[in-house]
Amino acid sequence: MPEERTIRHSVWDRLLLVARPDSRLHFDFAHMHPDFQGSEDAAARACALPAIADAQVVFTVPDSSVVALREALLRAGKTIVVSTFRMRRGFRVLDPVRLSPSDYAFAATLDGLERFARPVDLTALVELNAIGALCTGAAAISANGIRFGRSYQYFDIEWSLLAELGLVRETTPILAFVHDVQVVDDTYNALAREAVVDWIITATRTLPVQKRQKRPRGIDWASLDSREIVQIPALQELRRARGMIA
């Protein structure tokens, strides 16, 4: 979508001034959402919200932008469910009870997730009980909670999958964790498959989203590209559980 590309590139010019380089992708914003200056303050701001404070289990995307948040969640005693990159290897769980506090900082990183997080299938995921809140990054986000970026559709699939499993519902809060320069003042219309956020959290602001549209209540299989279904093991697992494939 030309408009989306324009939004992303205009934000990237500003983000370059405040982003922290990724150890693998440097400043390749087309393929990752970077950590940023002030992310520790944004993490503290997010954890102060009842949406996070009252949650026992919190879902996060694997983005570098939420590394500080994952560490803060571990220190707050929260169990964290993390999706793998593009959902290629399913989900991982970080349990602070199984970690030494000295390992929290490393465990929150992408490399640390590989070492400390345990893989879970959908059955084990359901046994965790309800997810109390979800946290995502974004290349950019509008004032009415519409996310922009190449990876945004994977979070929509993750939401729909978790809704299908009964782990989230319409009232489960979603927080977008971004730098101030990534917030776009304009508003946009969301697609039916998009999971619009409730809160936008930056290092300096906590912005509630007013009158967001309803989110998907499960997976709309017809809306998924066949390649997405083939490349995402969790979707294959769910289809087998539902008797859709042998």
C-alpha positions in Angstrom: 0.0 0.0 0.0 1.7 3.3 -1.1 0.3 5.2 1.8 1.7 2.7 4.3 5.1 2.8 2.7 5.1 6.6 2.9 4.2 6.5 6.6 6.9 3.9 7.4 9.7 5.7 5.6 8.8 9.1 7.1 9.0 7.5 10.5 12.2 5.7 9.8 14.0 8.9 9.1 13.2 10.1 12.6 13.6 6.7 14.2 17.2 6.5 13.0 18.1 9.3 15.4 16.8 7.5 18.5 17.1 3.8 17.6 19.6 1.4 19.1 21.3 -0.8 16.5 20.4 -4.5 16.4 23.3 -6.9 16.8 22.4 -8.6 13.6 20.3 -6.2 11.5 21.9 -2.9 12.5 19.3 -0.3 11.5 17.4 -2.4 9.0 13.9 -1.2 10.0 12.3 -3.0 7.1 13.0 -6.3 8.9 12.9 -5.5 12.6 11.4 -3.1 15.1 14.5 -1.7 17.0 15.1 -1.0 20.7 15.1 2.8 21.2 16.3 5.5 23.6 14.0 5.6 26.6 12.6 2.1 26.2 13.4 1.5 29.9 11.1 4.4 30.9 8.4 3.1 28.5 8.7 -0.3 30.2 8.2 1.2 33.6 5.2 3.2 32.3 3.7 0.1 30.8 4.1 -2.0 34.0 2.4 0.7 36.0 -0.8 0.3 34.1 -3.4 -2.0 35.6 -3.6 -3.8 32.3 -0.1 -5.2 33.0 0.0 -5.0 36.8 -3.1 -7.2 37.1 -1.9 -9.8 34.5 -0.2 -13.0 35.5 0.6 -14.0 31.9 1.7 -11.5 29.3 2.2 -12.1 25.6 4.9 -10.2 23.7 6.2 -10.2 20.1 9.9 -11.1 19.7 10.9 -7.6 18.6 14.0 -5.9 20.0 11.7 -2.9 20.8 10.3 -4.8 23.7 13.5 -6.2 25.3 13.4 -3.7 28.2 9.7 -4.5 28.7 10.3 -8.3 28.8 13.0 -7.7 31.5 10.7 -5.5 33.5 7.9 -8.1 33.2 10.2 -10.9 34.5 11.3 -8.7 37.4 7.6 -8.1 38.1 7.1 -11.9 38.3 5.1 -12.2 35.1 5.1 -15.3 33.0 5.8 -14.3 29.4 4.6 -16.0 26.2 6.7 -15.0 23.2 6.1 -15.7 19.5 9.1 -16.7 17.4 10.1 -14.7 14.3 7.2 -14.8 11.9 5.8 -17.7 14.0 8.1 -20.1 12.2 8.9 -22.1 15.4 5.7 -21.5 17.3 5.7 -20.1 20.8 8.1 -19.9 23.8 7.5 -19.3 27.5 9.7 -17.4 29.9 8.9 -18.3 33.6 10.6 -16.0 36.1 10.3 -18.7 38.8 12.6 -21.0 36.7 15.2 -18.3 36.2 17.8 -16.6 38.4 17.2 -12.9 38.7 20.7 -12.4 37.4 19.6 -14.0 34.2 16.6 -11.8 33.6 18.3 -9.1 31.4 19.9 -11.7 29.1 16.7 -13.9 29.0 14.7 -10.9 27.7 16.9 -10.6 24.6 16.5 -12.6 21.4 19.6 -14.7 22.1 18.5 -15.2 25.7 15.1 -16.4 24.6 16.8 -19.2 22.7 18.6 -20.3 25.8 16.1 -19.7 28.6 12.6 -19.9 27.1 10.9 -23.3 26.7 9.0 -24.2 23.5 5.3 -25.0 24.0 2.7 -26.5 21.7 -0.9 -25.3 21.7 -2.0 -27.8 24.3 0.7 -26.5 26.7 -0.2 -22.9 25.8 -3.8 -23.5 26.8 -2.8 -24.9 30.1 -1.2 -21.5 31.0 -4.8 -20.2 31.3 -5.9 -16.8 30.1 -3.4 -14.2 28.8 -3.9 -11.0 30.7 -2.4 -8.5 28.2 -0.5 -8.4 24.9 2.4 -6.2 24.0 3.6 -5.5 20.5 5.9 -3.2 18.6 5.3 -1.4 15.4 7.1 0.5 12.6 4.6 3.2 13.2 1.2 3.5 14.8 -1.7 5.9 14.3 -3.6 7.8 17.0 -6.5 5.3 16.7 -4.3 2.2 17.2 -3.6 1.1 13.7 -0.1 -0.5 13.4 2.1 -0.2 10.3 5.0 -2.3 9.3 5.8 -5.5 7.4 5.4 -7.7 10.5 2.1 -6.3 11.7 0.1 -9.1 10.1 1.8 -11.7 12.1 0.6 -10.1 15.3 -2.9 -10.2 13.9 -2.5 -13.9 13.2 -1.2 -14.4 16.7 -4.2 -12.6 18.2 -6.6 -14.6 16.1 -5.0 -17.9 17.1 -5.0 -17.0 20.8 -8.7 -15.9 20.5 -9.5 -19.2 18.7 -7.9 -21.0 21.7 -9.9 -19.0 24.2 -6.8 -17.4 25.7 -7.8 -13.8 24.8 -11.1 -12.1 24.3 -12.4 -8.7 23.1 -11.6 -7.0 26.5 -8.0 -8.3 26.7 -5.8 -5.2 26.5 -3.2 -4.8 23.8 -0.4 -2.3 24.3 1.8 -0.9 21.5 5.3 -0.2 22.7 7.0 2.5 20.6 9.1 5.7 20.6 7.3 9.0 20.4 8.6 9.5 16.8 6.7 6.4 15.7 3.3 7.8 16.7 1.4 9.3 13.7 -1.3 11.8 14.6 -3.6 10.9 11.7 -6.3 8.2 12.0 -6.9 5.3 9.6 -9.4 2.5 9.0 -8.4 -1.0 10.1 -9.0 -4.2 8.1 -11.3 -6.8 9.5 -8.4 -9.1 10.4 -6.5 -6.4 12.3 -6.1 -6.4 16.1 -6.3 -2.7 17.0 -4.5 -1.7 20.2 -5.9 -0.2 23.4 -2.9 1.7 24.6 0.1 3.3 23.0 3.1 3.5 25.4 6.1 5.6 24.9 8.9 6.8 27.2 6.9 10.1 27.8 3.3 9.3 27.2 0.5 6.8 27.9 -2.1 7.2 25.2 -5.5 5.4 25.4 -7.1 4.6 22.1 -10.6 5.8 21.9 -13.5 3.8 20.3 -11.3 1.2 18.6 -13.1 -1.3 16.3 -13.8 -4.9 17.4 -11.1 -7.5 16.9 -11.2 -10.9 15.2 -12.9 -13.5 17.5 -10.9 -16.4 15.9 -9.1 -17.3 12.7 -10.7 -16.4 9.4 -9.1 -19.2 7.4 -10.3 -17.8 4.1 -8.4 -14.5 4.7 -5.0 -16.3 5.1 -2.6 -16.9 2.3 -1.9 -20.6 1.7 1.8 -19.8 2.2 1.1 -18.4 5.6 -0.7 -21.6 6.6 2.1 -23.8 5.3 4.9 -21.8 6.9 3.3 -21.4 10.4 3.5 -24.7 12.4 0.9 -23.4 15.0 -1.7 -23.0 12.2 -1.0 -26.5 11.0 -1.2 -27.8 14.6 -4.6 -26.1 15.0 -5.9 -27.4 11.8 -5.1 -31.0 12.8 -6.7 -30.4 16.2 -9.8 -29.1 14.5 -9.9 -32.1 12.1 -9.2 -29.9 9.1 -6.2 -32.0 8.0 -5.1 -35.6 8.8 
